[in-house]
Amino acid sequence: MIPLVSVEVMRDSDRRAVARYGGDALVRAAGEAVAAQARQMLGTLYGRRIAVIVGPGLNGADGRVAARNLRARGCRVDVVTVARQPRELPYYDLVIDAAFGLGCRRAYEAPHLDRRTKVLAVDLPSGVDADTGRLLGRPARADVTLALGALKFAHVDGPAAELTGELRFADLGIGAPTVNAMMTDADLGGFVRGRRDDHKWSHALSVLAGSPLMPGAAALVCQGALSAGASMIRLESMGKIAKLVALSPEVVRVRGPLVDPRSRCVVAGPGLGAASSSWLRERLEETSVTAVLDADALTPAVVSLSRRAPRVLTPHAGEFARLTGDSSTSERIGAVRTLAAHTESVVLLKGPVTIISSAQGHLRVVTAGTNALATAGTGDILAGMIGAAIARGHEPFDAAALSAHLHARAGATLRPYEGATALAAAVTRVLGALAGDS
């Protein structure tokens, strides 16, 4: 996991690193990382024209080290100070934005750039609030942002997230804490779990999904759960769907108002319809099984049920607004944390960047999502995957974060327009590839 921290935590980490390595060594490491990133963006460096915009602080120092490094490799480098920055820069192959970093608290107007010029932001695009992602002035839009030491909330939240371009990371040996973190492929190494004495009830899952109007949701939840390790699925739908959709032969259809207590988790909501609240309440009110609530289960009437076991709520933006009464799309991290604390649940807010918060405010962030997942049914697959991961013994917070990253990585392997029906098989392929690499 890559650490994701607030400004104050990052400053503490900086101070510890300076004490350990010395300020000059840390600046030199950052500047060399910036120069290496410039080389990666441009390929050949000899003869390239680069402008480095530098401010008075550490970001500017990082930029000056990068400038010296790039000159030594044959680049033509102009260092432009913020105090003498023109309103418009002529064409450069690359502009390195090292004006202001995570400590920026005042408006900054970036110079106008030629549309062909690439932009590399050092740590953050200059002119944003690192903790909220709010814009301070008019920052430049980066092609690549090189996060130094840790990610900041502005990299993934608020209007600034749209300006970061491709997000890359340089560790620098700072050792920032990982209470909040961005998921990486390395985290999936422990996703698959099993014991020699497992049997079909060891990782059993109950599913409450599907109705005559939306029978496919039931099939997709079950496909997602099977791909992520559910060893037994007991499905109840609202109405008869057997003749409307083909279910995997492993799925057992059940009837009754109680969730089977032998299940390790219950996934509830997809495809049930808006009139399902009382039907769901009857089945969930007395259960002591961990629950994943998705889609039509994400209503105040269901979410407000007394909590007998851990819960995971998995809203998209519209469902999140329905639960919170807030349709704002900015500063999502704070809003997700608030809902998680209020409902005493893990909350996973789906989107191009998926944010997961525990009730205690710990965060995980998934940035691997692609627009291949922006199709009907992919959320049903994810709900099933989270339920299966919980049934396999992962804690709900970890299950949500791991499943979301695996879901995103599987989506990235889909061919154009394959959609949700191909996603479960892609999950299986990704897990197989990870097992082969280990």
Backbone torsions as a table, in degrees:
resi	resn	phi	psi	omega
1	MET	NA	141.3	176.5
2	ILE	-94.0	128.3	-176.5
3	PRO	-64.2	144.4	177.8
4	LEU	-127.1	116.7	-168.8
5	VAL	-134.8	162.0	173.5
6	SER	-80.9	169.7	-179.4
7	VAL	-60.3	-44.6	-176.7
8	GLU	-65.3	-41.0	177.3
9	VAL	-63.7	-40.0	-179.5
10	MET	-65.4	-38.5	178.5
11	ARG	-64.6	-39.8	176.5
12	ASP	-61.6	-42.0	178.8
13	SER	-64.5	-39.5	176.8
14	ASP	-59.6	-45.1	-177.9
15	ARG	-62.9	-42.0	178.4
16	ARG	-63.3	-41.2	-179.2
17	ALA	-67.7	-39.5	178.2
18	VAL	-62.7	-41.4	179.4
19	ALA	-64.2	-34.3	-176.0
20	ARG	-81.9	-45.4	-172.6
21	TYR	-105.2	-19.0	-172.8
22	GLY	93.0	139.8	-175.7
23	GLY	-58.8	-43.3	-178.3
24	ASP	-62.2	-40.4	-179.0
25	ALA	-65.0	-39.0	-179.6
26	LEU	-68.0	-42.7	177.6
27	VAL	-64.3	-40.8	178.9
28	ARG	-63.0	-41.2	178.9
29	ALA	-64.3	-40.7	179.7
30	ALA	-67.0	-44.2	-179.7
31	GLY	-63.2	-38.7	178.2
32	GLU	-67.1	-36.0	177.3
33	ALA	-66.3	-37.6	177.9
34	VAL	-65.7	-43.9	179.0
35	ALA	-62.8	-40.0	178.2
36	ALA	-63.7	-37.0	178.5
37	GLN	-69.1	-37.4	176.1
38	ALA	-61.9	-42.3	178.3
39	ARG	-62.0	-39.6	179.0
40	GLN	-66.3	-35.8	-179.4
41	MET	-72.4	-35.3	-172.8
42	LEU	-100.2	-19.2	-175.7
43	GLY	76.4	-107.5	177.4
44	THR	-69.7	130.6	-178.7
45	LEU	-98.9	-28.7	-172.1
46	TYR	-60.7	125.5	177.5
47	GLY	81.9	-3.1	-180.0
48	ARG	-72.3	146.8	178.7
49	ARG	-100.5	123.0	-176.9
50	ILE	-130.6	135.3	171.0
51	ALA	-110.2	135.4	177.2
52	VAL	-117.7	114.8	178.5
53	ILE	-89.7	120.6	-173.9
54	VAL	-120.9	140.4	173.5
55	GLY	-101.9	-171.9	-174.1
56	PRO	-84.3	-7.5	-173.2
57	GLY	-102.8	-156.8	-176.7
58	LEU	-65.0	-35.5	177.7
59	ASN	-59.5	-42.9	177.7
60	GLY	-63.1	-38.6	177.5
61	ALA	-63.5	-41.2	176.1
62	ASP	-59.0	-42.4	-179.6
63	GLY	-64.6	-39.0	179.9
64	ARG	-66.8	-38.8	176.7
65	VAL	-63.9	-42.6	178.3
66	ALA	-61.1	-40.2	-179.4
67	ALA	-61.5	-45.2	179.1
68	ARG	-62.5	-41.7	-179.7
69	ASN	-62.3	-42.4	-177.8
70	LEU	-72.6	-34.8	175.8
71	ARG	-61.7	-39.6	-178.8
72	ALA	-65.1	-17.7	179.7
73	ARG	-101.9	15.0	172.3
74	GLY	92.8	9.2	177.5
75	CYS	-81.7	154.0	171.2
76	ARG	-96.3	106.9	-170.5
77	VAL	-115.2	128.1	171.5
78	ASP	-108.3	126.5	174.8
79	VAL	-95.8	122.2	-176.5
80	VAL	-114.9	118.0	178.7
81	THR	-81.5	150.4	178.7
82	VAL	-59.1	-37.3	-177.4
83	ALA	-63.8	-29.3	-178.8
84	ARG	-116.5	22.9	-177.2
85	GLN	-69.5	126.3	177.3
86	PRO	-74.1	166.6	178.2
87	ARG	-72.2	-24.1	-177.9
88	GLU	-142.4	136.8	176.5
89	LEU	-105.0	143.8	174.7
90	PRO	-69.8	-179.7	-178.2
91	TYR	-65.7	130.9	169.1
92	TYR	-128.6	155.5	172.9
93	ASP	-66.1	-33.9	-177.9
94	LEU	-151.9	138.3	168.8
95	VAL	-113.4	126.5	175.8
96	ILE	-98.9	117.2	-178.1
97	ASP	-90.0	98.6	177.6
98	ALA	-123.3	35.5	-176.0
99	ALA	-74.9	-58.4	-179.0
100	PHE	-140.4	143.6	-178.6
101	GLY	-110.9	-134.0	-172.7
102	LEU	-71.1	-14.6	179.5
103	GLY	-90.0	6.3	-175.6
104	CYS	-65.0	126.7	179.5
105	ARG	-131.4	8.0	-179.8
106	ARG	-131.7	164.4	-177.1
107	ALA	-65.5	141.5	176.6
108	TYR	-136.2	131.1	178.1
109	GLU	-107.7	113.0	177.4
110	ALA	-71.8	148.6	176.9
111	PRO	-68.3	154.1	174.6
112	HIS	-71.2	137.3	-175.4
113	LEU	-119.7	152.7	172.6
114	ASP	-62.2	139.0	-175.1
115	ARG	-63.4	-18.7	179.4
116	ARG	-84.9	-11.6	-176.3
117	THR	-76.5	130.3	173.8
118	LYS	-83.0	151.2	-178.0
119	VAL	-125.4	128.8	173.4
120	LEU	-114.1	116.2	178.8
121	ALA	-91.5	132.5	178.3
122	VAL	-88.2	109.6	-179.3
123	ASP	73.2	-56.2	178.4
124	LEU	-147.4	151.6	166.7
125	PRO	-58.9	132.7	-177.2
126	SER	-66.0	134.2	177.8
127	GLY	100.4	30.8	175.1
128	VAL	-130.5	154.6	174.1
129	ASP	-83.5	117.4	-172.1
130	ALA	-64.1	-28.9	-175.2
131	ASP	-90.5	-17.3	-177.4
132	THR	-123.5	-19.1	-175.0
133	GLY	80.1	7.2	176.9
134	ARG	-70.5	148.6	179.8
135	LEU	-87.6	135.5	175.4
136	LEU	-115.0	94.9	-176.4
137	GLY	90.1	-136.6	-177.0
138	ARG	-131.3	87.8	178.2
139	PRO	-70.8	159.4	173.3
140	ALA	-80.0	146.6	175.8
141	ARG	-82.7	121.0	-176.8
142	ALA	-86.6	146.9	167.7
143	ASP	-80.8	-37.6	177.2
144	VAL	-137.8	136.6	170.3
145	THR	-115.9	125.6	178.7
146	LEU	-98.6	103.5	178.1
147	ALA	-74.2	132.0	-176.0
148	LEU	-105.7	118.7	173.9
149	GLY	82.2	-37.7	180.0
150	ALA	-169.5	158.9	170.0
151	LEU	-77.6	150.5	173.6
152	LYS	-110.8	158.6	-175.6
153	PHE	-57.6	-32.5	-179.4
154	ALA	-64.7	-20.5	177.5
155	HIS	-67.2	-25.7	-173.5
156	VAL	-125.7	-1.1	-173.0
157	ASP	-140.6	150.3	176.6
158	GLY	76.2	178.7	-177.8
159	PRO	-58.5	-29.0	-177.7
160	ALA	-63.9	-27.4	-178.1
161	ALA	-60.4	-27.7	178.9
162	GLU	-74.2	-13.5	-176.4
163	LEU	-101.3	-5.5	-173.3
164	THR	-80.5	-17.8	-177.2
165	GLY	64.5	-142.9	178.2
166	GLU	-76.9	127.8	-175.8
167	LEU	-94.0	121.8	176.3
168	ARG	-123.4	165.8	-167.3
169	PHE	-136.8	135.2	172.9
170	ALA	-122.6	121.2	-172.0
171	ASP	-69.8	-45.9	179.4
172	LEU	65.1	3.1	178.9
173	GLY	71.7	19.3	-177.4
174	ILE	-70.8	-34.9	178.6
175	GLY	74.9	45.4	177.6
176	ALA	-67.4	149.0	-178.3
177	PRO	-67.2	157.8	-176.8
178	THR	-115.2	30.4	172.6
179	VAL	-59.5	-39.7	174.4
180	ASN	-115.1	134.7	-172.1
181	ALA	-155.8	153.9	173.2
182	MET	-93.9	133.8	-178.2
183	MET	-73.4	145.5	175.1
184	THR	-132.1	170.1	179.6
185	ASP	-59.4	-31.5	-179.0
186	ALA	-60.4	-28.2	-179.5
187	ASP	-68.5	-20.9	-176.8
188	LEU	-79.2	-4.7	-177.6
189	GLY	-58.3	-30.2	-179.5
190	GLY	-102.5	15.0	-176.7
191	PHE	-65.3	-45.0	-177.1
192	VAL	-77.2	127.1	-178.9
193	ARG	-133.4	147.0	176.3
194	GLY	-175.5	159.5	178.7
195	ARG	-127.3	157.7	-178.3
196	ARG	-61.9	-33.1	-176.5
197	ASP	-94.5	17.7	177.6
198	ASP	-59.8	149.8	169.9
199	HIS	-139.9	-179.7	-169.5
200	LYS	-63.8	-25.3	179.1
201	TRP	-87.9	-5.4	-176.6
202	SER	-62.4	-34.3	-176.0
203	HIS	-133.6	46.3	-176.1
204	ALA	-77.5	151.2	-175.6
205	LEU	-136.1	135.2	170.0
206	SER	-99.8	143.5	-179.6
207	VAL	-130.4	129.1	173.4
208	LEU	-114.3	97.3	-172.2
209	ALA	-159.1	154.2	173.2
210	GLY	89.6	145.1	177.5
211	SER	-152.2	168.6	-179.8
212	PRO	-56.3	-28.7	178.6
213	LEU	-81.8	-26.0	-178.0
214	MET	-137.1	61.0	-177.9
215	PRO	-69.1	-27.5	-176.9
216	GLY	-63.2	-27.3	-179.8
217	ALA	-60.0	-38.7	179.3
218	ALA	-62.4	-45.0	-179.8
219	ALA	-62.4	-40.9	-177.4
220	LEU	-69.3	-41.2	176.1
221	VAL	-58.1	-45.7	-178.5
222	CYS	-65.8	-38.3	176.9
223	GLN	-62.3	-44.9	178.2
224	GLY	-61.4	-40.9	-179.0
225	ALA	-66.8	-42.0	178.8
226	LEU	-65.0	-38.5	-179.0
227	SER	-66.7	-24.9	-176.8
228	ALA	-103.3	7.5	168.7
229	GLY	112.3	8.5	176.1
230	ALA	-64.1	131.6	-177.2
231	SER	-95.2	-13.2	177.6
232	MET	-156.4	131.7	178.3
233	ILE	-123.4	125.7	175.6
234	ARG	-112.5	111.9	-171.7
235	LEU	-107.7	128.2	167.6
236	GLU	-121.3	131.8	179.0
237	SER	-113.2	162.3	178.6
238	MET	-90.9	91.7	-174.2
239	GLY	103.6	173.1	-176.0
240	LYS	-87.6	121.8	-179.5
241	ILE	-123.2	0.1	-172.1
242	ALA	-56.3	-36.6	-177.3
243	LYS	-88.6	-2.3	-174.4
244	LEU	-102.2	-17.7	-174.9
245	VAL	-151.4	145.3	176.3
246	ALA	-89.1	122.9	177.6
247	LEU	-102.8	152.9	176.0
248	SER	-58.5	141.8	-178.2
249	PRO	-61.7	-18.9	178.5
250	GLU	-72.6	-16.9	-173.9
251	VAL	-81.6	130.3	177.7
252	VAL	-101.8	125.8	177.5
253	ARG	-86.2	134.0	-178.4
254	VAL	-131.6	163.2	175.0
255	ARG	-132.7	143.7	174.6
256	GLY	142.9	157.8	-173.9
257	PRO	-83.7	-0.2	-176.3
258	LEU	-119.0	140.5	172.6
259	VAL	-75.1	133.1	-178.8
260	ASP	-59.4	119.6	-176.9
261	PRO	-66.7	-12.6	176.9
262	ARG	-78.0	-12.7	177.1
263	SER	-70.7	144.8	177.9
264	ARG	-85.9	-17.1	-176.9
265	CYS	-161.8	157.0	172.7
266	VAL	-127.5	133.0	174.1
267	VAL	-106.5	124.8	-172.3
268	ALA	-132.6	138.0	168.7
269	GLY	127.0	-43.2	-171.9
270	PRO	-59.9	129.2	172.1
271	GLY	71.2	16.8	-178.5
272	LEU	-85.6	-26.2	-178.7
273	GLY	97.3	160.6	-173.1
274	ALA	-67.9	-19.9	-176.1
275	ALA	-94.3	20.2	-171.8
276	SER	-96.2	1.7	-172.2
277	SER	-58.8	-47.7	-178.3
278	SER	-66.9	-36.4	177.4
279	TRP	-62.1	-42.9	179.1
280	LEU	-69.4	-41.9	-179.2
281	ARG	-59.0	-41.3	-179.6
282	GLU	-59.4	-36.5	-175.9
283	ARG	-87.4	-26.9	-174.8
284	LEU	-100.1	-17.8	-170.6
285	GLU	-61.1	-38.3	-175.3
286	GLU	-103.3	-2.0	-174.8
287	THR	-74.6	143.1	174.3
288	SER	-108.9	19.0	-179.9
289	VAL	-92.7	137.9	175.6
290	THR	-54.6	136.9	-173.4
291	ALA	-122.0	139.6	168.4
292	VAL	-107.6	114.8	-177.5
293	LEU	-103.4	123.2	-176.0
294	ASP	-136.4	158.8	169.4
295	ALA	52.9	-116.2	-173.0
296	ASP	-73.6	-5.6	171.3
297	ALA	-85.7	-8.4	-177.5
298	LEU	-90.7	63.2	175.5
299	THR	-122.6	153.2	178.0
300	PRO	-55.3	-34.5	-178.0
301	ALA	-63.9	-35.8	-179.4
302	VAL	-87.6	-44.3	-177.7
303	VAL	-63.9	-28.1	-178.2
304	SER	-79.5	-3.6	176.8
305	LEU	-56.5	143.7	177.8
306	SER	-58.7	139.3	-171.5
307	ARG	-92.5	110.5	178.1
308	ARG	-96.0	-13.5	-178.2
309	ALA	-152.5	165.4	178.1
310	PRO	-57.8	153.4	179.0
311	ARG	-135.4	151.3	172.2
312	VAL	-123.5	123.8	176.2
313	LEU	-103.2	132.9	-172.9
314	THR	-125.9	63.4	-177.1
315	PRO	-79.3	150.9	160.0
316	HIS	-89.1	-177.8	-171.0
317	ALA	-58.8	-41.8	-179.0
318	GLY	-66.1	-42.5	178.7
319	GLU	-68.5	-34.5	176.7
320	PHE	-62.5	-43.0	178.1
321	ALA	-64.1	-35.9	179.0
322	ARG	-64.7	-36.5	-179.4
323	LEU	-77.8	-33.3	-172.6
324	THR	-104.5	-19.0	-173.8
325	GLY	75.4	11.6	-178.0
326	ASP	-121.2	115.1	-179.4
327	SER	-94.1	5.4	-179.6
328	SER	-66.0	140.7	177.9
329	THR	-104.2	3.6	179.7
330	SER	-97.7	156.8	178.7
331	GLU	50.6	54.4	-175.6
332	ARG	-72.4	-28.8	-177.4
333	ILE	-59.4	-48.6	179.1
334	GLY	-62.5	-39.2	-179.3
335	ALA	-67.2	-39.5	178.8
336	VAL	-66.6	-42.9	177.9
337	ARG	-60.5	-41.1	-179.1
338	THR	-63.6	-45.4	-179.9
339	LEU	-65.1	-39.7	178.6
340	ALA	-61.6	-42.6	179.3
341	ALA	-67.6	-42.0	-176.8
342	HIS	-65.3	-39.5	-177.2
343	THR	-94.0	-3.3	-176.6
344	GLU	52.8	44.9	-175.8
345	SER	-135.4	162.4	164.1
346	VAL	-76.7	133.0	178.5
347	VAL	-119.9	127.9	176.7
348	LEU	-116.9	110.4	178.3
349	LEU	-95.5	112.7	-176.5
350	LYS	-76.8	152.0	178.1
351	GLY	166.9	-177.4	175.8
352	PRO	-53.8	-37.1	166.5
353	VAL	-113.9	120.6	-178.7
354	THR	-96.0	130.8	-176.9
355	ILE	-115.4	129.5	179.7
356	ILE	-121.3	130.2	177.5
357	SER	-128.2	140.2	169.6
358	SER	-82.3	168.6	177.5
359	ALA	-62.8	-24.8	179.7
360	GLN	-85.8	-2.4	176.7
361	GLY	94.9	3.0	174.6
362	HIS	-70.1	144.2	-173.6
363	LEU	-119.5	149.3	161.6
364	ARG	-132.3	146.1	-178.5
365	VAL	-129.9	134.4	177.7
366	VAL	-115.8	118.6	-178.5
367	THR	-111.2	6.3	-173.7
368	ALA	-85.4	0.2	-177.0
369	GLY	-65.4	151.3	176.9
370	THR	-130.3	168.4	179.7
371	ASN	-70.6	-5.3	172.8
372	ALA	-63.5	-21.8	180.0
373	LEU	-89.7	-2.1	-178.4
374	ALA	-86.9	52.6	178.5
375	THR	-135.3	157.3	-178.6
376	ALA	-60.1	135.6	174.0
377	GLY	99.0	-19.1	-178.7
378	THR	-67.2	-31.1	175.7
379	GLY	-67.5	-32.2	176.0
380	ASP	-64.6	-41.8	176.1
381	ILE	-58.1	-46.3	-178.7
382	LEU	-62.0	-43.0	179.6
383	ALA	-59.0	-43.5	177.4
384	GLY	-63.1	-38.9	179.2
385	MET	-63.9	-43.9	179.6
386	ILE	-62.4	-44.2	178.3
387	GLY	-59.6	-42.4	179.3
388	ALA	-65.8	-39.7	179.3
389	ALA	-63.4	-39.2	175.9
390	ILE	-65.5	-43.3	178.3
391	ALA	-61.0	-27.8	177.9
392	ARG	-82.2	-0.8	173.5
393	GLY	106.0	0.8	176.0
394	HIS	-74.4	142.1	173.0
395	GLU	-61.6	147.3	-174.9
396	PRO	-53.1	-41.2	179.9
397	PHE	-63.8	-46.2	178.4
398	ASP	-67.0	-40.2	-179.9
399	ALA	-60.2	-42.3	179.8
400	ALA	-65.0	-45.7	-177.4
401	ALA	-67.7	-46.8	-179.9
402	LEU	-62.7	-43.9	-178.8
403	SER	-65.2	-39.6	-179.7
404	ALA	-64.3	-39.8	179.0
405	HIS	-69.9	-42.8	177.8
406	LEU	-62.1	-42.0	177.3
407	HIS	-58.6	-44.7	180.0
408	ALA	-66.4	-43.1	179.8
409	ARG	-64.8	-37.9	177.1
410	ALA	-66.3	-40.3	178.1
411	GLY	-60.6	-34.8	-179.1
412	ALA	-68.0	-16.9	-180.0
413	THR	-91.8	-6.3	-177.2
414	LEU	-70.5	145.7	171.8
415	ARG	-75.6	162.1	-177.1
416	PRO	-53.0	128.9	172.9
417	TYR	66.1	23.2	176.7
418	GLU	-69.6	-40.1	174.3
419	GLY	80.1	-174.0	-170.7
420	ALA	-65.3	-31.8	-176.6
421	THR	-64.4	-22.5	178.9
422	ALA	-94.8	-6.0	-169.7
423	LEU	-72.4	-39.9	-178.2
424	ALA	-61.3	-42.1	177.5
425	ALA	-63.1	-35.1	177.7
426	ALA	-66.3	-36.2	176.0
427	VAL	-60.0	-45.6	179.3
428	THR	-60.9	-40.0	179.4
429	ARG	-65.5	-43.6	-179.5
430	VAL	-63.1	-44.1	178.3
431	LEU	-62.1	-39.1	177.8
432	GLY	-63.7	-41.7	179.0
433	ALA	-65.4	-39.7	178.2
434	LEU	-64.8	-39.8	177.8
435	ALA	-64.7	-35.9	179.0
436	GLY	-69.9	-27.9	-178.9
437	ASP	-82.1	-19.7	-174.0
438	SER	-83.3	NA	NA
